[in-house]
């Protein structure tokens, strides 16, 4: 069990507090320590304006400041998607910026990059850092020499993801970059996440911007792209936000809002955006409840002393005590593993069975106002009862082993159930194991 004491920490926060549910309308120069979510524009060609408005509203309610719009060089739908996205954002105070993908369909021509930045950076919803349009990339290390000219013609504040260079390689480009995004958001093998890579980036960048990644999960099985592996998720979503509070980077990037093919989407599923072959593990596997605790985590990250704001309490959350949970619906030793590996040889990693990486457990985070007990029951099996002795946010996991059935989680106090959530059945796989997570909450 992990405990984050909201109330004691909140007492040290001095100054005005935003009322629960209030959306901040901040100018681009006023957003301190912004939090973005990576958005795959190539998955949004079928989204309507109203769907964009819904996604933006959901992100704002989670206290996310903006989307990094990942755009591929050969995607014919890019401008239609961007026009709709900026139109939806401009009425809300939400921010967007361009993220040029150099791998999806090939490298970007530098003149096309200049044109795109200048085309969209005049929008009132384009995020600017120190008055300059924020721009980043997904890779593009073969085109590092383009960026001096691109910056000279756009004024871009340039924070690329050149993770294939690593922190040491980034150091040779400090004359052109304004910071760096790391894509190292998942642990290696059967280990939990550490901050070793983050520390290396912070040391390499010095006073420049570090955009720290946060992601809840990773599973992909897309034979057309030669992709079929998992990295450990499990407790990662909770753990990573504690690491962000510890490291206090300049910016945070959530990976991702809508990358369905790699199962790390935290936004709603739009069926039109699911890549061919991914529907089998994405459909009916919602992830939006990973947003439930983001307002508390993000407010803590943005606060000057790294503590959670008083609005994190149930009293500041309309009196509602909360549960967010996630788990895989198939035990790791049931059915066919689909040839999925833990880790991937394509990135020089030692592979191992996926069931050795992902644990057969129910993971859940709770918010309580007073010491409580919390119980987990799977099907008709004996419930497991745990103690949550401290008011605030606590995180737990419970092995499900060979147990099957619906998952029931209850917060109890003085013999009464004060909050509960019920998730769908855990069942042995019939055929292919789904290594994706089901995510729910007491709000859903």
Order of alpha helices (4+ residues) and beta strands (2+ residues): beta-alpha-beta-alpha-beta-alpha-beta-alpha-beta-beta-alpha-beta-alpha-beta-alpha-beta-beta-beta-alpha-beta-alpha-alpha-beta-beta-beta-beta-beta-beta-beta-beta-beta-beta
